[in-house]
Amino acid sequence: MRRQAGVTRGDHRRAPATAAGSTRTVGTDRPFDLGTTLAPLSRGTGDPCHRVTPDGAHWHASRLPTGPVTYRLHQASRTAVRATAWGPGADEFLTGLEHMLCLDECVDAFTPEHPKIAEAHRRHPGLRMLRTGLVFEALVPAILEQKVHTISARRSWRALVRRYGEPAPGTGDLLLPPAPETWQHIPSWAYHQANVGPQRSATIVRAARSAAAVDRTAALDPAAAGERLRSLPGIGVWTVAEVAQRAYGDPDALSIGDYHLAAVVGWTLLGRPLDDAGMVEYLEPLRPHRYRAVRLLEISGQAHRPKFAPRSPLTDHTWH
């Protein structure tokens, strides 16, 4: 059996709980909804890097340029969020909180004509985009979700983070996602055991080798950033959109190429299915808020499509 050169399997023993952490409260002059805004950060139930506690608080672990951070966000009022952060990256995180939560967004020009979107916008005025700036952090899970069931991709994410992640700072039981250097050196058989095929694992490794350049795209406008990301082999328009929805704060990041989205949009808004080209054409008047419109349909519970057949089976390539 080959050694895992350059990879340390974390022994997830937790250090004693640290102090209370640094805190900050940020607010805005219009409604803000923490739950709907942060939902895209979670990679499903059991995500080792993210959890929501019974009190409605969102906990997340990330790697910032200044170091690891664990943060807890809680809705303080209808227009305010209270944040607590632990770790070397705590000050950087708290300083950039308004930027991350897109509290500077202006949606006055977003006046959708379709009654379902308009009603969802009226009912959910607190939805914001996400602008974490952590492009590589968003990129790896998106690569794992390429052309596979979301259920399978999230199992892979959990398996790899639990095996190669590290304990997050502060209190709680979250794990930091593996560092770029770790992703580079995870052996092929370990990716295979996590049900990640060679094409996706090779894309992750290439992205990890360019992680610094990948993260620098956060300083560009979303269109230029997306073009830069697509220069990496294995990164296409769907993957870029999934990253832009979390790291760039792009309200227009429509996930073209998604297995279900075009049909869902068609059935929800027109009562008939659409393909990708039809969806793009139909949503064109909503630029630059096409992704915002899709999110509004999702969180309002209106997004749907008829079930004509059983779900296709999951493909499992793991070793038993």
C-alpha positions in Angstrom: 0.0 0.0 0.0 1.4 3.4 -1.0 2.1 5.9 1.7 0.1 9.1 1.7 3.0 11.4 0.9 2.5 14.9 2.2 -0.8 14.2 3.7 -1.5 14.2 7.4 -4.7 12.5 8.5 -6.0 14.7 11.3 -6.4 13.0 14.6 -9.5 15.1 15.5 -8.8 15.2 19.2 -10.1 18.5 20.4 -8.0 21.0 22.4 -9.7 22.5 25.5 -12.3 25.1 24.7 -10.8 28.6 24.3 -12.1 31.9 25.6 -15.4 33.4 24.5 -14.0 34.6 21.2 -14.3 38.1 19.6 -17.7 39.5 18.9 -19.3 42.1 16.6 -22.8 43.1 15.6 -23.5 44.4 12.2 -26.8 45.9 10.9 -28.5 47.2 7.8 -31.3 49.7 7.1 -33.5 47.0 5.5 -34.5 43.5 6.5 -31.9 40.8 6.6 -32.5 37.1 6.9 -29.5 35.1 8.1 -30.9 31.6 7.4 -31.8 32.0 3.8 -28.6 34.0 3.1 -26.2 31.5 4.6 -28.0 28.3 3.4 -25.7 27.9 0.3 -22.6 27.5 2.6 -23.9 24.2 4.0 -23.1 21.1 2.0 -26.0 19.1 3.4 -26.8 17.4 6.7 -23.7 16.4 8.5 -21.3 18.9 6.8 -18.2 18.7 9.0 -17.5 22.4 8.3 -21.0 23.8 8.9 -23.9 23.3 11.3 -27.0 25.0 12.5 -27.8 24.7 16.2 -31.4 24.6 17.6 -31.2 28.3 18.6 -30.9 29.1 14.9 -27.2 30.0 15.0 -25.0 29.1 12.0 -21.5 27.8 12.8 -18.8 27.6 10.1 -15.1 26.8 9.8 -12.9 28.4 7.1 -9.3 29.1 6.2 -8.7 32.8 5.8 -5.5 34.4 4.5 -4.7 35.4 8.2 -5.4 31.9 9.5 -8.2 29.5 10.4 -11.4 30.7 11.9 -14.6 29.3 13.4 -17.5 31.7 13.4 -21.0 31.7 14.9 -23.6 34.0 13.3 -26.9 34.6 15.0 -29.9 36.8 14.0 -29.9 39.6 16.6 -32.9 41.4 15.2 -34.8 41.8 11.9 -32.0 44.0 10.6 -28.9 42.9 12.6 -26.6 39.9 13.0 -24.3 39.1 15.9 -21.0 37.4 15.1 -18.6 35.6 17.3 -15.3 34.3 15.9 -12.4 32.2 17.2 -8.9 31.6 15.8 -6.1 33.5 14.0 -8.5 34.6 11.3 -11.1 36.0 13.7 -10.3 39.7 13.3 -10.1 39.4 9.5 -13.5 37.7 9.4 -15.2 40.2 11.7 -13.8 43.1 9.8 -15.1 41.8 6.5 -18.5 40.7 7.8 -20.6 43.3 6.0 -18.8 42.6 2.8 -19.4 38.8 3.1 -23.1 39.2 3.9 -23.6 41.7 1.0 -25.1 44.3 3.3 -24.2 46.9 0.7 -26.5 45.3 -1.9 -29.1 47.6 -3.6 -32.0 45.7 -5.1 -34.2 48.7 -6.0 -33.8 48.0 -9.7 -35.0 44.4 -9.2 -38.7 44.6 -10.2 -39.6 41.2 -11.5 -42.8 41.0 -13.6 -43.6 37.3 -13.1 -46.1 37.2 -10.2 -44.5 34.2 -8.5 -41.0 35.9 -8.4 -42.5 39.2 -7.4 -44.5 37.6 -4.6 -41.4 35.7 -3.4 -39.4 38.9 -3.4 -42.1 40.7 -1.4 -42.3 37.8 1.2 -38.5 37.4 1.5 -36.9 40.9 1.5 -34.1 39.7 3.7 -32.4 37.4 1.2 -28.9 38.6 0.3 -26.1 37.1 -1.8 -22.9 35.7 -0.3 -19.5 37.2 -0.9 -17.1 35.1 1.2 -14.1 35.8 -1.1 -12.9 32.2 -0.4 -12.9 30.9 -3.9 -10.9 27.7 -3.5 -13.1 26.8 -0.5 -16.2 27.0 -2.7 -14.5 25.4 -5.7 -13.7 22.0 -4.2 -17.3 21.0 -3.2 -18.5 22.4 -6.6 -16.1 20.1 -8.4 -17.2 17.2 -6.3 -20.8 17.9 -7.4 -20.0 17.9 -11.1 -22.2 15.5 -13.1 -23.2 13.3 -10.0 -26.0 13.2 -7.6 -25.8 15.9 -4.9 -26.4 13.1 -2.3 -23.3 11.2 -3.6 -21.2 14.4 -3.8 -22.0 15.4 -0.3 -21.1 11.9 1.0 -17.7 12.4 -0.7 -17.2 15.8 0.8 -18.0 14.5 4.3 -15.7 11.5 3.9 -12.7 13.5 2.6 -13.1 16.3 5.2 -13.4 13.9 8.1 -10.3 12.0 6.9 -8.1 14.9 6.0 -9.5 18.0 7.7 -8.3 19.5 10.9 -10.0 20.6 14.1 -11.4 24.1 13.8 -10.3 26.7 16.4 -12.4 27.5 19.4 -15.4 25.6 20.8 -17.5 23.0 19.1 -16.8 20.0 16.9 -16.3 21.5 13.4 -13.5 20.6 11.1 -11.5 22.9 8.8 -11.6 21.8 5.2 -8.3 20.4 4.0 -5.7 22.9 3.0 -4.8 23.2 -0.7 -1.5 21.3 -0.1 -3.5 18.5 1.4 -5.9 18.2 -1.5 -2.9 18.0 -3.8 -1.4 15.0 -2.1 -4.5 12.9 -1.3 -3.7 9.7 -3.1 -5.9 8.5 -6.0 -7.1 5.4 -4.1 -8.3 7.7 -1.2 -10.4 9.7 -3.7 -11.7 6.5 -5.1 -12.7 5.3 -1.7 -14.6 8.5 -1.3 -16.5 7.8 -4.6 -14.6 10.5 -6.5 -13.6 9.5 -10.0 -10.3 10.3 -11.6 -11.6 13.3 -13.7 -13.0 15.1 -10.6 -10.0 14.3 -8.4 -7.6 15.5 -11.1 -9.5 18.7 -11.4 -9.3 19.2 -7.6 -5.6 18.6 -7.6 -5.0 21.1 -10.5 -7.1 23.7 -8.7 -5.2 23.1 -5.5 -1.9 23.7 -7.2 -3.2 27.1 -8.3 -5.1 27.9 -5.1 -3.5 31.2 -4.5 -4.3 32.4 -8.1 -7.8 31.0 -7.7 -8.5 33.0 -4.5 -7.1 36.2 -6.2 -10.1 36.0 -8.6 -12.2 37.3 -5.7 -10.8 40.8 -6.4 -12.1 40.8 -10.0 -15.6 41.5 -11.2 -17.6 38.2 -11.5 -17.4 38.1 -15.3 -13.7 38.4 -15.3 -13.3 36.1 -12.4 -15.4 33.4 -14.1 -13.3 33.7 -17.2 -10.1 33.2 -15.2 -11.6 30.1 -13.4 -12.7 28.6 -16.7 -9.1 28.6 -17.9 -8.5 25.7 -15.5 -9.1 22.4 -17.2 -12.2 20.7 -15.8 -13.9 24.0 -14.7 -16.9 25.0 -16.8 -19.8 27.4 -16.6 -21.8 25.4 -14.1 -18.9 25.1 -11.7 -18.1 28.8 -12.0 -21.7 29.7 -11.2 -21.8 27.5 -8.1 -18.6 29.3 -6.9 -19.9 32.7 -7.8 -23.0 32.2 -5.8 -20.9 31.7 -2.6 -17.6 33.5 -3.1 -18.3 36.4 -5.5 -21.7 37.6 -4.3 -23.0 37.4 -7.9 -26.8 37.8 -8.1 -26.7 36.7 -11.8 -24.8 33.4 -11.4 -27.3 31.1 -13.1 -26.3 27.4 -12.9 -26.5 26.7 -16.6 -26.0 23.0 -17.2 -27.6 21.9 -13.9 -29.4 18.6 -14.3 -32.7 19.8 -12.9 -32.7 23.6 -12.9 -34.0 24.4 -16.4 -36.9 22.0 -16.0 -37.8 23.3 -12.5 -37.7 26.9 -13.8 -39.9 26.0 -16.7 -42.5 24.1 -14.7 -42.6 26.7 -12.0 -42.9 29.8 -14.1 -44.5 28.5 -17.4 -46.1 25.2 -16.5 -43.9 23.3 -19.0 -40.3 22.1 -19.1 -37.5 24.2 -20.5 -34.0 23.2 -21.6 -31.0 25.3 -20.8 -31.3 27.5 -23.9 -34.9 28.1 -23.2 -34.2 29.0 -19.5 -31.5 31.5 -20.5 -33.8 33.1 -23.0 -36.8 33.3 -20.6 -34.8 34.7 -17.7 -32.8 37.2 -19.8 -35.0 40.2 -18.7 -34.0 39.5 -15.1 -30.4 40.2 -15.6 -28.4 40.9 -13.5 -30.5 39.1 -10.9 -31.2 35.7 -12.5 -29.7 33.7 -9.6 -31.5 35.9 -7.1 -34.8 35.0 -8.8 -34.0 31.3 -8.6 -33.1 31.5 -4.9 -36.4 33.3 -4.2 -38.4 30.6 -5.9 -36.5 28.0 -3.8 -36.9 29.6 -0.4 -40.5 30.5 -1.1 -41.3 26.8 -1.7 -42.7 27.5 -5.2 -40.0 25.8 -7.2 -41.2 22.4 -8.4 -41.5 20.0 -11.3 -43.8 16.9 -11.8 -42.3 13.5 -10.9 -42.7 11.4 -14.0 -40.3 8.6 -13.1 -38.2 7.2 -10.2 -35.0 9.0 -9.4 -32.0 7.5 -11.3 -29.9 5.2 -9.1 -26.8 6.5 -7.3 -23.5 5.2 -8.7 -21.1 4.0 -6.1 -17.4 3.5 -7.1 -16.1 3.0 -3.6 -14.2 -0.1 -2.5 -15.9 -2.4 -0.1 
